């Protein structure tokens, strides 16, 4: 039986993390250790509540009418949702193709996972941090070559419009110039939907 630890289910999110009305489901477990992470609870695999794809489906289907009327659905976040690929695949089999299933991901996971999930998901919201490897390493504790390679792959294997890439201004880690360089590089890679924003430090 496939289970996963889930630490949050937020309903009725309107065009925040996908088209239409969405429910955000956040998994525990993340390969990165971002300095300003707002979900540090997700780092602890012992926390959260155990769900099966079936129990999650039973809980979130209360909003099915909203999903169908607005072309919304479920956005999986975290933590890193792509680490839960079997769970998401089984969930997709339960909800069918009418719900939009999107992953909010750093893409810093093995390429086989990304390639497999590309056929399961309707869209990706990619938290790319910064394309500069030194800034990324400093901020997340990991290298970014794999994340960029995976981004390139999904851009080449489907409609680029299904991929939103979020580029943060990270206080004390990157400058406006660094962000502009990331945006330029992403555009050159073929990214068409780029959102700049600033991290709020709490
Ligand atoms: S990728 Fe997201 S969940 Fe993971 S450490 Fe960074 S901010 Fe936190």
Boltz pocket constraint, residues with backbone or C-beta under 6 A from the ligand:
constraints:
  - pocket:
      binder: B
      contacts: [[A, 30], [A, 31], [A, 32], [A, 33], [A, 34], [A, 36], [A, 37], [A, 38], [A, 39], [A, 40], [A, 42], [A, 78], [A, 79], [A, 80], [A, 106], [A, 127]]
      max_distance: 6.0
